[in-house]
Amino acid sequence: MIEVHGVHKAYGEQEVLTGIELAVHDGEVFGFVGPNGAGKSTFLKCVLGIVRADAGEMKLGQGADVVDARRRPLEARRRIGYSPGETSLYQSLRADDFLRFALAHYPQADLAAGRALLERFGLPPRKRIKGFSHGMKRKLLLSQALACGAPVLMLDEPMEGLDPDARRTVEQLLVEAAAQGRTVFFSSHDLASVERICDRVAFLRGGRIMETGSIHDILARASRVLHLTFAHELATDKLPAREGWSWEGSGTRWRLHFEEDLPITLSRLEGLPLVGIRDGSGRLEDIFESLYGPEAPAHSTFEEVA
């Protein structure tokens, strides 16, 4: 449903996207993750035609029903339900008015379904957006994207600003959309949600795809990781070296990647000044941290989370 080849984008001398290659299938939930400034939002906006790519191909559809998003951005946009990362909306509009406005340009939109989503999210349809919290705005944007009826959903940080109950609701809605044959593509810092619902994931860094694969295969790769805390700082040459072992970290905190059975590895750590040990096996966060290192929070907001 989405096929991307050699997409480049630069702002002046700063290259933001460098040769992006991706293929996302019908009915797939695809996660797009990376640190702040990796180029995730720019990529989504290039596919939508909000930002013009400098080079490359971006195609939507299958067989004879394919639209070149770079050359026919308006036609491509009608096939995409978009929820932006920014929540700067028309403050004077009521929620229902915004919903009708956002859906007006989609021939397959379902206003009744959109209103049902407002109710499901607990959003008052007659309340003006200026009185909405950050989380409420996020729910409103998701409602219009889901209700537009487009075959592709492109969602930028859809879980950001949502409480745990709302996140579970959104996860369920996205899985249901994929089961109906829609393609769901979303960027997210919420790695737990990516791990729970995505079929595949791509890791982006510095405008480049570092890795793409199924969640199952990527988690299998992460299945042997230990997080170790020592009583005092240790240099690399003071750590045991064995075949199939690799160390990452510094000072008192280290991460050990290993290939053998866990009990064997634990027995070989005896005698080290350990004060803490955690099994990090099978977590997407460990893959993320091994690729990027620890990351500062995406951003903070003083708006109420709802």
DRENPA-803280 format. One record per residue (C-alpha): x, y, z. Coordinates in steps of 0.02 Angstrom, whole numbers, padded with zeros to 5 digits, always signed. Example, Ala and Ser with C-alpha at 12.3 -4.5 7.8 and 13.67 -1.06 7.14 Angstrom:
2
+00615-00225+00390 +00684-00053+00357 
//
This chain:
306
+00000+00000+00000 +00146+00119+00035 +00305+00104-00066 +00448+00226-00043 +00614+00231-00137 +00762+00347-00115 +00672+00489-00026 +00783+00637+00017 +00740+00799+00104 +00852+00941+00160 +00821+01111+00237 +00960+01217+00169 +01121+01127+00213 +01040+01014+00341 +00993+00845+00268 +00843+00776+00362 +00802+00620+00260 +00934+00522+00166 +00877+00388+00044 +00727+00318+00137 +00672+00146+00073 +00511+00069+00141 +00369-00046+00091 +00213-00058+00199 +00078-00185+00158 -00112-00184+00157 -00187-00220+00327 -00021-00196+00415 +00012-00099+00575 +00185-00023+00547 +00284+00067+00682 +00408+00206+00643 +00523+00244+00788 +00679+00345+00822 +00750+00481+00933 +00699+00663+00929 +00755+00747+00768 +00774+00583+00674 +00658+00644+00535 +00500+00545+00576 +00377+00690+00562 +00463+00758+00406 +00444+00588+00322 +00258+00581+00360 +00235+00757+00294 +00330+00714+00134 +00212+00569+00099 +00065+00684+00131 +00135+00822+00020 +00137+00947+00164 +00326+00952+00140 +00397+00925-00034 +00532+00792-00045 +00687+00840-00142 +00704+00671-00226 +00632+00496-00226 +00470+00403-00260 +00320+00383-00143 +00177+00276-00206 +00010+00231-00128 -00102+00090-00187 -00085-00073-00282 -00080-00132-00461 -00163-00007-00579 -00230+00093-00431 -00067+00178-00384 -00044+00363-00346 +00126+00447-00351 +00119+00550-00192 +00262+00663-00245 +00185+00712-00411 +00000+00703-00364 -00002+00754-00181 -00185+00807-00171 -00247+00643-00242 -00131+00548-00126 -00190+00648+00024 -00371+00594-00006 -00312+00415+00023 -00233+00456+00191 -00311+00488+00360 -00186+00597+00450 -00167+00639+00633 -00023+00764+00652 +00095+00773+00798 +00051+00956+00826 -00114+00993+00912 -00132+01175+00854 -00315+01177+00802 -00450+01307+00765 -00485+01360+00943 -00656+01438+00910 -00730+01283+00828 -00833+01159+00926 -00778+00977+00918 -00922+00925+00804 -00891+01074+00688 -00708+01028+00674 -00754+00847+00637 -00872+00899+00495 -00741+01019+00427 -00602+00888+00430 -00709+00754+00346 -00785+00865+00211 -00648+00827+00084 -00658+00637+00098 -00793+00558-00012 -00790+00399+00092 -00798+00486+00262 -00922+00428+00393 -00980+00573+00501 -01087+00459+00610 -00934+00351+00646 -00835+00507+00690 -00969+00563+00812 -00971+00390+00888 -00783+00405+00915 -00806+00573+01002 -00928+00487+01119 -00813+00338+01145 -00670+00456+01191 -00784+00557+01306 -00767+00718+01204 -00910+00844+01219 -00962+00881+01039 -01026+01057+01075 -00876+01115+01176 -00755+01236+01092 -00580+01170+01060 -00501+01313+01159 -00568+01227+01316 -00490+01059+01271 -00338+00986+01357 -00191+00921+01257 -00253+00742+01272 -00429+00791+01216 -00358+00874+01060 -00260+00717+01023 -00420+00614+01034 -00510+00735+00918 -00372+00721+00788 -00376+00532+00799 -00566+00531+00781 -00562+00627+00617 -00419+00521+00548 -00510+00358+00587 -00679+00419+00523 -00617+00487+00356 -00627+00313+00278 -00460+00327+00189 -00368+00161+00160 -00207+00226+00239 -00188+00298+00414 -00032+00402+00449 -00023+00450+00632 +00114+00555+00711 +00135+00512+00896 -00047+00457+00917 -00020+00399+01097 +00064+00558+01157 -00035+00647+01293 -00155+00502+01323 -00187+00414+01487 -00169+00223+01495 -00355+00188+01466 -00358+00301+01312 -00200+00219+01245 -00280+00048+01258 -00433+00114+01166 -00325+00185+01027 -00227+00023+01013 -00390-00073+00994 -00453+00048+00862 -00294+00034+00760 -00295-00156+00766 -00478-00154+00711 -00436-00036+00568 -00299-00153+00507 -00417-00302+00521 -00533-00208+00402 -00391-00197+00275 -00330-00021+00313 -00144+00012+00321 -00089+00092+00485 +00077+00185+00488 +00123+00277+00647 +00274+00357+00727 +00285+00342+00914 +00393+00359+01068 +00275+00237+01155 +00377+00080+01124 +00260-00025+01230 +00116+00013+01111 +00227-00020+00960 +00275-00188+01034 +00094-00235+01073 +00009-00196+00908 +00135-00176+00766 +00169-00310+00638 +00333-00230+00586 +00440-00083+00639 +00573+00029+00562 +00708+00118+00663 +00758+00289+00597 +00914+00385+00646 +00989+00540+00566 +00869+00527+00420 +00918+00347+00381 +00828+00183+00409 +00942+00083+00523 +00838-00074+00530 +00668-00141+00475 +00591-00304+00529 +00447-00396+00608 +00418-00367+00792 +00439-00555+00819 +00610-00561+00736 +00673-00403+00820 +00619-00461+00992 +00700-00629+00961 +00863-00536+00932 +00839-00444+01097 +00800-00602+01193 +00966-00615+01286 +01007-00453+01375 +01055-00420+01556 +01062-00249+01639 +01196-00250+01774 +01237-00126+01912 +01405-00140+02000 +01457-00079+02173 +01592+00030+02096 +01645+00087+01924 +01724-00042+01810 +01826-00016+01653 +01798-00126+01502 +01959-00224+01534 +01893-00274+01705 +01739-00359+01632 +01745-00543+01586 +01761-00582+01401 +01683-00738+01328 +01630-00796+01157 +01457-00728+01114 +01466-00591+01247 +01466-00405+01211 +01465-00263+01338 +01387-00090+01323 +01390+00048+01453 +01512+00132+01571 +01549+00161+01754 +01435+00060+01866 +01299+00023+01737 +01326-00103+01599 +01219-00203+01477 +01275-00378+01430 +01217-00461+01268 +01242-00649+01270 +01197-00801+01167 +01202-00947+01290 +01068-01002+01413 +01031-00878+01553 +01082-00993+01698 +01252-01022+01619 +01281-00836+01598 +01228-00800+01777 +01349-00931+01843 +01490-00848+01746 +01454-00680+01827 +01491-00746+02001 +01631-00653+02089 +01590-00485+02009 +01541-00341+02127 +01358-00345+02075 +01227-00246+02171 +01087-00258+02042 +01037-00365+01895 +00885-00358+01781 +00836-00472+01639 +00797-00359+01490 +00756-00501+01373 +00629-00478+01236 +00594-00292+01254 +00588-00167+01112 +00660-00034+01228 +00823-00131+01236 +00839-00133+01047 +00801+00053+01044 +00931+00090+01177 +01062-00018+01093 +01036+00078+00930 +01023+00253+01002 +01077+00253+01184 +00972+00334+01322 +00856+00470+01257 +00789+00624+01341 +00599+00637+01350 +00519+00689+01186 +00453+00852+01260 +00355+00914+01406 +00187+00998+01413 +00101+01102+01545 -00068+01058+01473 -00178+00935+01565 -00163+00756+01504 -00332+00677+01474 
//
